[in-house]
Amino acid sequence: MAIGSRNKKKKGPATTPAKVVGSGNVIVEVNVEPIELYKILKIENLVEGGGEAKVRIANGEVMLNGLIETRKRKKVYHNDEVEYLGQVITVKFVGTAE
């Protein structure tokens, strides 16, 4: 099941609540891999919506694994690190929501 699908039968959320680890790093657990970069910003409520997330990424305000990333739909995988506004988010894949 893809994130954002409009099936009436829901199998559960694509993410679980984020966990804060160590020095402010946040772990986001997702059950869909890969996941688009802009969705990570939405999941963590760092932006108001997908449109704002895409603009922030296109402006070079987001880093993926230590490099500035400007591709909005860049695929993010297990153990990738996303940095935005000084906050580091580590993505963990935890399996399917079935």
C-alpha positions in Angstrom: 0.0 0.0 0.0 1.4 3.4 -0.9 1.3 6.3 1.4 -1.6 8.6 0.6 -3.7 6.0 -1.2 -7.4 6.5 -1.0 -8.5 3.0 -0.2 -11.5 2.9 2.2 -10.0 -0.1 4.0 -7.0 1.3 6.0 -4.2 -0.9 7.1 -2.7 1.5 9.6 -0.4 4.5 9.4 2.8 4.6 7.4 4.7 5.8 10.4 4.9 5.3 14.1 5.5 8.2 16.5 9.0 9.6 16.3 11.5 8.9 19.0 14.1 11.4 20.3 17.5 9.9 20.7 20.7 11.3 22.2 21.5 14.9 21.3 18.2 15.9 19.7 18.3 13.3 16.9 14.9 12.0 16.0 14.1 8.5 14.6 11.2 8.2 12.3 10.0 4.6 11.8 8.3 4.0 8.4 6.7 0.9 7.0 7.0 1.9 3.4 10.4 1.9 1.7 11.4 4.0 -0.1 9.6 7.1 1.0 9.9 10.5 -0.7 12.0 13.1 1.0 9.2 15.7 1.2 7.0 13.2 3.1 9.6 13.0 5.9 9.2 16.7 6.5 5.4 16.4 6.6 5.5 13.4 8.9 7.6 15.3 11.4 5.4 18.4 11.1 8.4 20.5 10.3 6.4 22.2 7.5 2.7 23.1 7.1 2.2 20.8 4.1 3.6 19.0 1.1 3.8 22.2 -1.0 5.9 24.0 1.6 8.1 20.9 2.0 8.8 20.8 -1.8 9.7 24.5 -1.8 12.1 24.2 1.1 13.8 21.2 -0.6 14.0 23.0 -3.9 15.6 26.0 -2.2 18.3 23.8 -0.8 17.3 24.0 2.8 17.3 20.3 3.4 20.2 17.9 3.6 20.2 14.2 3.0 23.1 12.2 4.4 25.2 15.4 4.8 24.6 16.7 1.3 22.2 19.4 0.2 19.3 17.8 -1.7 17.1 19.7 -4.1 15.1 16.8 -5.5 11.7 16.8 -3.9 10.8 13.2 -4.6 14.2 11.9 -3.8 13.8 8.4 -2.4 14.8 8.0 1.3 15.8 4.5 2.6 16.6 2.8 5.9 19.3 4.6 8.0 19.3 7.7 5.8 19.6 11.0 7.7 17.6 14.1 6.8 18.6 17.4 8.3 16.3 20.5 8.3 16.6 23.6 10.5 19.3 22.0 12.5 17.2 18.9 13.4 18.6 15.5 12.3 16.0 12.8 11.5 17.1 9.2 11.0 14.7 7.0 9.0 14.2 3.4 10.1 12.2 0.9 8.1 10.2 -1.4 10.3 8.2 -3.6 7.9 4.8 -3.5 6.4 1.6 -2.4 8.0 -0.3 -5.6 7.3 
